[in-house]
Amino acid sequence: LNFDVHRGEVLGFAGLVGARRTDVGLALFGVEPADSGEIQLQGKTVKVRAPEQALKLGIAYVTEDRRQLGLTMPMSIATNISLPMLREYLTAFGLIKREAEVATAEQYRQRLSIRAASVQAEVGKLSGGNQQKTMLSKWLNTRPQLLILDEPTRGIDVGAKAEVHHIINDLAAQGLGIILISSDLPEVLAMSDRILVMREGRQMGTFSRAEANQEKILTAMMGQERE
């Protein structure tokens, strides 16, 4: 693979099952570091060997499995949103500043239209769409420069899907670089400024929004490498 992502751009990753698109996201976030190659951020080569390093560099990864990996279901919206940045919400004695935690969560509840009685609501009792928006809030609170979204609309209804798409467009408009990994080809075509197609761990081609269409993307997915 060899690609770049610019500020304010949505780079879509398309491919069939087994294309190993998720592996790219995991490598960039330091969950499963790549065996070789390099990552450059703003022109400087950086090493990402763990998620803590990725977060410090401004890289965030929203997993495709929100129930098992993305959220702590018995906990509240506020607690989930603060978890990656918990140190910022601790007093000198190691106690959590609940007011600051709630205030942050309330900002994201309004910003992303999370429908819940309060930010103290248990995440596990929310709808799939509101869980997804809570997970987005959790990682946006880390103030990333690059946001990796792995199947961001899987398992949510049509209305929530449209809301998530609107959020993605807004984030890109604010200058965030976004990698969108999705098995939903119409979603990739509609949301991406450029599309990178993978097959069995290899890059088969990159298409601009203007030249991308379903036929070209499917042809690349099936194994015809773009010249």
Secondary structure as a PSIPRED ss2 file (coil, helix, strand):
# PSIPRED VFORMAT (PSIPRED V4.0)

   1 L C   1.000  0.000  0.000
   2 N C   1.000  0.000  0.000
   3 F C   1.000  0.000  0.000
   4 D C   1.000  0.000  0.000
   5 V C   1.000  0.000  0.000
   6 H C   1.000  0.000  0.000
   7 R C   1.000  0.000  0.000
   8 G C   1.000  0.000  0.000
   9 E C   1.000  0.000  0.000
  10 V E   0.000  0.000  1.000
  11 L E   0.000  0.000  1.000
  12 G E   0.000  0.000  1.000
  13 F E   0.000  0.000  1.000
  14 A E   0.000  0.000  1.000
  15 G E   0.000  0.000  1.000
  16 L C   1.000  0.000  0.000
  17 V C   1.000  0.000  0.000
  18 G C   1.000  0.000  0.000
  19 A C   1.000  0.000  0.000
  20 R C   1.000  0.000  0.000
  21 R H   0.000  1.000  0.000
  22 T H   0.000  1.000  0.000
  23 D H   0.000  1.000  0.000
  24 V H   0.000  1.000  0.000
  25 G H   0.000  1.000  0.000
  26 L H   0.000  1.000  0.000
  27 A H   0.000  1.000  0.000
  28 L H   0.000  1.000  0.000
  29 F C   1.000  0.000  0.000
  30 G C   1.000  0.000  0.000
  31 V C   1.000  0.000  0.000
  32 E C   1.000  0.000  0.000
  33 P C   1.000  0.000  0.000
  34 A C   1.000  0.000  0.000
  35 D C   1.000  0.000  0.000
  36 S C   1.000  0.000  0.000
  37 G C   1.000  0.000  0.000
  38 E C   1.000  0.000  0.000
  39 I E   0.000  0.000  1.000
  40 Q E   0.000  0.000  1.000
  41 L E   0.000  0.000  1.000
  42 Q C   1.000  0.000  0.000
  43 G C   1.000  0.000  0.000
  44 K E   0.000  0.000  1.000
  45 T E   0.000  0.000  1.000
  46 V E   0.000  0.000  1.000
  47 K C   1.000  0.000  0.000
  48 V C   1.000  0.000  0.000
  49 R C   1.000  0.000  0.000
  50 A C   1.000  0.000  0.000
  51 P H   0.000  1.000  0.000
  52 E H   0.000  1.000  0.000
  53 Q H   0.000  1.000  0.000
  54 A H   0.000  1.000  0.000
  55 L H   0.000  1.000  0.000
  56 K H   0.000  1.000  0.000
  57 L H   0.000  1.000  0.000
  58 G C   1.000  0.000  0.000
  59 I E   0.000  0.000  1.000
  60 A E   0.000  0.000  1.000
  61 Y E   0.000  0.000  1.000
  62 V E   0.000  0.000  1.000
  63 T C   1.000  0.000  0.000
  64 E C   1.000  0.000  0.000
  65 D C   1.000  0.000  0.000
  66 R H   0.000  1.000  0.000
  67 R H   0.000  1.000  0.000
  68 Q H   0.000  1.000  0.000
  69 L H   0.000  1.000  0.000
  70 G H   0.000  1.000  0.000
  71 L C   1.000  0.000  0.000
  72 T C   1.000  0.000  0.000
  73 M C   1.000  0.000  0.000
  74 P C   1.000  0.000  0.000
  75 M C   1.000  0.000  0.000
  76 S E   0.000  0.000  1.000
  77 I H   0.000  1.000  0.000
  78 A H   0.000  1.000  0.000
  79 T H   0.000  1.000  0.000
  80 N H   0.000  1.000  0.000
  81 I H   0.000  1.000  0.000
  82 S H   0.000  1.000  0.000
  83 L H   0.000  1.000  0.000
  84 P H   0.000  1.000  0.000
  85 M H   0.000  1.000  0.000
  86 L H   0.000  1.000  0.000
  87 R H   0.000  1.000  0.000
  88 E H   0.000  1.000  0.000
  89 Y H   0.000  1.000  0.000
  90 L E   0.000  0.000  1.000
  91 T C   1.000  0.000  0.000
  92 A C   1.000  0.000  0.000
  93 F C   1.000  0.000  0.000
  94 G C   1.000  0.000  0.000
  95 L C   1.000  0.000  0.000
  96 I E   0.000  0.000  1.000
  97 K C   1.000  0.000  0.000
  98 R H   0.000  1.000  0.000
  99 E H   0.000  1.000  0.000
 100 A H   0.000  1.000  0.000
 101 E H   0.000  1.000  0.000
 102 V H   0.000  1.000  0.000
 103 A H   0.000  1.000  0.000
 104 T H   0.000  1.000  0.000
 105 A H   0.000  1.000  0.000
 106 E H   0.000  1.000  0.000
 107 Q H   0.000  1.000  0.000
 108 Y H   0.000  1.000  0.000
 109 R H   0.000  1.000  0.000
 110 Q H   0.000  1.000  0.000
 111 R H   0.000  1.000  0.000
 112 L C   1.000  0.000  0.000
 113 S C   1.000  0.000  0.000
 114 I C   1.000  0.000  0.000
 115 R C   1.000  0.000  0.000
 116 A C   1.000  0.000  0.000
 117 A C   1.000  0.000  0.000
 118 S C   1.000  0.000  0.000
 119 V C   1.000  0.000  0.000
 120 Q C   1.000  0.000  0.000
 121 A C   1.000  0.000  0.000
 122 E E   0.000  0.000  1.000
 123 V H   0.000  1.000  0.000
 124 G H   0.000  1.000  0.000
 125 K H   0.000  1.000  0.000
 126 L C   1.000  0.000  0.000
 127 S C   1.000  0.000  0.000
 128 G H   0.000  1.000  0.000
 129 G H   0.000  1.000  0.000
 130 N H   0.000  1.000  0.000
 131 Q H   0.000  1.000  0.000
 132 Q H   0.000  1.000  0.000
 133 K H   0.000  1.000  0.000
 134 T H   0.000  1.000  0.000
 135 M H   0.000  1.000  0.000
 136 L H   0.000  1.000  0.000
 137 S H   0.000  1.000  0.000
 138 K H   0.000  1.000  0.000
 139 W H   0.000  1.000  0.000
 140 L H   0.000  1.000  0.000
 141 N C   1.000  0.000  0.000
 142 T C   1.000  0.000  0.000
 143 R C   1.000  0.000  0.000
 144 P C   1.000  0.000  0.000
 145 Q C   1.000  0.000  0.000
 146 L E   0.000  0.000  1.000
 147 L E   0.000  0.000  1.000
 148 I E   0.000  0.000  1.000
 149 L E   0.000  0.000  1.000
 150 D E   0.000  0.000  1.000
 151 E C   1.000  0.000  0.000
 152 P C   1.000  0.000  0.000
 153 T C   1.000  0.000  0.000
 154 R C   1.000  0.000  0.000
 155 G C   1.000  0.000  0.000
 156 I C   1.000  0.000  0.000
 157 D C   1.000  0.000  0.000
 158 V H   0.000  1.000  0.000
 159 G H   0.000  1.000  0.000
 160 A H   0.000  1.000  0.000
 161 K H   0.000  1.000  0.000
 162 A H   0.000  1.000  0.000
 163 E H   0.000  1.000  0.000
 164 V H   0.000  1.000  0.000
 165 H H   0.000  1.000  0.000
 166 H H   0.000  1.000  0.000
 167 I H   0.000  1.000  0.000
 168 I H   0.000  1.000  0.000
 169 N H   0.000  1.000  0.000
 170 D H   0.000  1.000  0.000
 171 L H   0.000  1.000  0.000
 172 A H   0.000  1.000  0.000
 173 A H   0.000  1.000  0.000
 174 Q C   1.000  0.000  0.000
 175 G C   1.000  0.000  0.000
 176 L C   1.000  0.000  0.000
 177 G E   0.000  0.000  1.000
 178 I E   0.000  0.000  1.000
 179 I E   0.000  0.000  1.000
 180 L E   0.000  0.000  1.000
 181 I E   0.000  0.000  1.000
 182 S C   1.000  0.000  0.000
 183 S C   1.000  0.000  0.000
 184 D C   1.000  0.000  0.000
 185 L H   0.000  1.000  0.000
 186 P H   0.000  1.000  0.000
 187 E H   0.000  1.000  0.000
 188 V H   0.000  1.000  0.000
 189 L H   0.000  1.000  0.000
 190 A H   0.000  1.000  0.000
 191 M H   0.000  1.000  0.000
 192 S C   1.000  0.000  0.000
 193 D C   1.000  0.000  0.000
 194 R E   0.000  0.000  1.000
 195 I E   0.000  0.000  1.000
 196 L E   0.000  0.000  1.000
 197 V E   0.000  0.000  1.000
 198 M E   0.000  0.000  1.000
 199 R E   0.000  0.000  1.000
 200 E C   1.000  0.000  0.000
 201 G C   1.000  0.000  0.000
 202 R E   0.000  0.000  1.000
 203 Q E   0.000  0.000  1.000
 204 M E   0.000  0.000  1.000
 205 G E   0.000  0.000  1.000
 206 T E   0.000  0.000  1.000
 207 F E   0.000  0.000  1.000
 208 S E   0.000  0.000  1.000
 209 R C   1.000  0.000  0.000
 210 A C   1.000  0.000  0.000
 211 E C   1.000  0.000  0.000
 212 A C   1.000  0.000  0.000
 213 N C   1.000  0.000  0.000
 214 Q H   0.000  1.000  0.000
 215 E H   0.000  1.000  0.000
 216 K H   0.000  1.000  0.000
 217 I H   0.000  1.000  0.000
 218 L H   0.000  1.000  0.000
 219 T H   0.000  1.000  0.000
 220 A H   0.000  1.000  0.000
 221 M H   0.000  1.000  0.000
 222 M C   1.000  0.000  0.000
 223 G C   1.000  0.000  0.000
 224 Q C   1.000  0.000  0.000
 225 E C   1.000  0.000  0.000
 226 R C   1.000  0.000  0.000
 227 E C   1.000  0.000  0.000
